[in-house]
Amino acid sequence: MRAAAAIPLLLLMALAGLAARAATRAKMSRGRGSKWWGIAKAGEPNNLLPLAPGELYMDPAVHATLRRKQRRLVRDHPGVLLAVVKGANQAIGECQFQFRNRRWNCSTKNFFRGKNLFGKIVDRGCRETAFIYAITSAGVTHAIARACAEGSIQSCTCDYRHAGRVAGGRGGGGGGGKKPDWEWGGCSDNIEYGFKFSRDFVDTGERGRTLREKMNLHNNEAGRLHVREEMRKECKCHGMSGSCTVKTCWMRLPHFRVVGDNLKDRFDGASRVLVGNAGSPRGPGAGKGKGNRYNFQLQPYDAQHKPPGRKDLVYLDQSPNFCERNPRQGIQGTHGRECNETSLGLDGCDLMCCGRGHRSQEVMLVERCHCTFHWCCEVKCKTCHVRKTIHTCQ
């Protein structure tokens, strides 16, 4: 009897071991640094509350999404947490905007159930995963750089590296005795601090030892580069009666929509890659960093293609078609999705519905209309009933 009873126990132990190994393989297949995305939920009510000046209470489930180094960074840099939360949510919103008319629409999951915020799609090294890593890294970089300039983070300020320098004309040198027409001043967004902090925070856990971790690091770096290289100069005129005798200029972050548009273009032209020989010199896919975390060469999967550039997105696996629901792979499918009957693009009913057909339904919507401005300062609108035809995939 004892031997018979021991068999189910041994079977349960074996099954538990298999499940643990499967979970470990899944975790390693997507890299180790994706869990922090759950911090986006910290922006919801009661998940992030002030305790004392410079201290915040974070819901334990949200706190558990951070690795030890990330918790230390948050603790040592008061004000950083809110900026990271803002950056994560900004990235999620931009991802969902860019893919609103695609079969995969960047939907998010309830991470409190122990699942990744973006679902199981991140277990696959596909284009969609590449975009997620790039846009979230860019979101943190953007939010931290802006928060520094706004004085929201105690450990950083505006970027004053250019302050006091006088520039003249396009060259910015002001040499040759030419009277300068603008000078550096004002409060520049601190992109260098944002870039470095994003590396320290976002790349935590990605050691660059596996091909998937190298993919993640490359796409993280690409997202940051798109923010830094879209910095633009803004100026303010000075002079008698607005004559603009001299302009004071500073560097300003791009609108995040610009970053999202650029990364979406890189998504459409993403490169499927392999990794070069160990110890190869730093190539176009590498970033700058200490140690060898970024010191790798990514080679194109097709030898006839050129190697990816530093701002290109890279992936390892082909994307699924996202047509049918597959919970095991984290695919929601397109059944019930709204489509555009007249479009020939990806949002059209033929492509969105994967050839299954669609149904049309007339609905009555209530909208504000005939809005007028009344001095001062009120906008008054009427309520209109509008009949609209909605098309949804079968």
Secondary structure as the mmCIF struct_conf table of DSSP 4:
data_model
#
loop_
_struct_conf.conf_type_id
_struct_conf.id
_struct_conf.beg_label_comp_id
_struct_conf.beg_label_asym_id
_struct_conf.beg_label_seq_id
_struct_conf.end_label_comp_id
_struct_conf.end_label_asym_id
_struct_conf.end_label_seq_id
HELX_RH_AL_P HELX_RH_AL_P1 ARG A 2 SER A 29
TURN_TY1_P TURN_TY1_P1 ARG A 30 ARG A 30
BEND BEND1 ARG A 32 GLY A 33
HELX_RH_3T_P HELX_RH_3T_P1 LYS A 35 GLY A 43
BEND BEND2 GLU A 44 GLU A 44
TURN_TY1_P TURN_TY1_P2 PRO A 45 ASN A 47
STRN STRN1 LEU A 48 ALA A 52
TURN_TY1_P TURN_TY1_P3 PRO A 53 GLY A 54
STRN STRN2 GLU A 55 MET A 58
HELX_RH_AL_P HELX_RH_AL_P2 PRO A 60 HIS A 63
TURN_TY1_P TURN_TY1_P4 ALA A 64 THR A 65
BEND BEND3 LEU A 66 LEU A 66
HELX_RH_AL_P HELX_RH_AL_P3 ARG A 68 ASP A 76
BEND BEND4 HIS A 77 HIS A 77
TURN_TY1_P TURN_TY1_P5 PRO A 78 GLY A 79
HELX_RH_AL_P HELX_RH_AL_P4 VAL A 80 GLN A 98
TURN_TY1_P TURN_TY1_P6 PHE A 99 ASN A 101
BEND BEND5 ARG A 102 TRP A 104
HELX_RH_3T_P HELX_RH_3T_P2 PHE A 111 ARG A 113
TURN_TY1_P TURN_TY1_P7 GLY A 114 GLY A 114
BEND BEND6 LYS A 115 LYS A 115
TURN_TY1_P TURN_TY1_P8 LEU A 117 PHE A 118
HELX_RH_3T_P HELX_RH_3T_P3 LYS A 120 ASP A 123
BEND BEND7 ARG A 124 ARG A 124
BEND BEND8 CYS A 126 CYS A 126
HELX_RH_AL_P HELX_RH_AL_P5 ARG A 127 GLU A 150
TURN_TY1_P TURN_TY1_P9 GLY A 151 GLY A 151
BEND BEND9 ILE A 153 ILE A 153
TURN_TY1_P TURN_TY1_P10 GLN A 154 SER A 155
STRN STRN3 ASP A 159 ASP A 159
TURN_TY1_P TURN_TY1_P11 ARG A 161 GLY A 164
STRN STRN4 VAL A 166 ALA A 167
TURN_TY1_P TURN_TY1_P12 GLY A 169 GLY A 172
TURN_TY1_P TURN_TY1_P13 GLY A 176 GLY A 177
HELX_LH_PP_P HELX_LH_PP_P1 LYS A 178 PRO A 180
BEND BEND10 ASP A 181 ASP A 181
STRN STRN5 TRP A 182 TRP A 184
BEND BEND11 GLY A 186 GLY A 186
STRN STRN6 SER A 188 SER A 188
HELX_RH_AL_P HELX_RH_AL_P6 ILE A 191 VAL A 202
TURN_TY1_P TURN_TY1_P14 ASP A 203 GLY A 205
BEND BEND12 GLY A 208 GLY A 208
BEND BEND13 THR A 210 THR A 210
HELX_RH_AL_P HELX_RH_AL_P7 LEU A 211 ARG A 228
TURN_TY1_P TURN_TY1_P15 GLU A 229 GLU A 230
STRN STRN7 ARG A 232 HIS A 238
BEND BEND14 GLY A 239 GLY A 239
HELX_RH_3T_P HELX_RH_3T_P4 MET A 240 GLY A 242
BEND BEND15 THR A 245 THR A 245
STRN STRN8 VAL A 246 ARG A 252
HELX_LH_PP_P HELX_LH_PP_P2 LEU A 253 HIS A 255
HELX_RH_AL_P HELX_RH_AL_P8 PHE A 256 ASP A 268
TURN_TY1_P TURN_TY1_P16 GLY A 269 GLY A 269
STRN STRN9 SER A 271 VAL A 275
TURN_TY1_P TURN_TY1_P17 ALA A 278 GLY A 279
HELX_LH_PP_P HELX_LH_PP_P3 SER A 280 ARG A 282
TURN_TY1_P TURN_TY1_P18 PRO A 284 GLY A 285
BEND BEND16 LYS A 290 LYS A 290
TURN_TY1_P TURN_TY1_P19 GLY A 291 TYR A 294
STRN STRN10 LEU A 298 PRO A 300
BEND BEND17 TYR A 301 ASP A 302
TURN_TY1_P TURN_TY1_P20 ALA A 303 GLN A 304
BEND BEND18 HIS A 305 HIS A 305
HELX_LH_PP_P HELX_LH_PP_P4 LYS A 306 GLY A 309
TURN_TY1_P TURN_TY1_P21 ARG A 310 LYS A 311
BEND BEND19 ASP A 312 ASP A 312
STRN STRN11 VAL A 314 TYR A 315
BEND BEND20 LEU A 316 ASP A 317
HELX_LH_PP_P HELX_LH_PP_P5 GLN A 318 PRO A 320
BEND BEND21 GLU A 324 GLU A 324
STRN STRN12 ASN A 326 ASN A 326
HELX_RH_3T_P HELX_RH_3T_P5 PRO A 327 GLN A 329
TURN_TY1_P TURN_TY1_P22 GLY A 330 GLY A 330
STRN STRN13 ILE A 331 ILE A 331
BEND BEND22 THR A 334 THR A 334
TURN_TY1_P TURN_TY1_P23 HIS A 335 GLY A 336
STRN STRN14 GLU A 338 CYS A 339
STRN STRN15 ASN A 340 ASN A 340
TURN_TY1_P TURN_TY1_P24 GLU A 341 THR A 342
BEND BEND23 GLY A 345 GLY A 345
TURN_TY1_P TURN_TY1_P25 LEU A 346 ASP A 347
STRN STRN16 GLY A 348 GLY A 348
HELX_RH_AL_P HELX_RH_AL_P9 CYS A 349 MET A 352
TURN_TY1_P TURN_TY1_P26 CYS A 353 GLY A 355
BEND BEND24 ARG A 356 ARG A 356
STRN STRN17 HIS A 358 HIS A 374
TURN_TY1_P TURN_TY1_P27 TRP A 375 CYS A 377
STRN STRN18 GLU A 378 CYS A 393
#
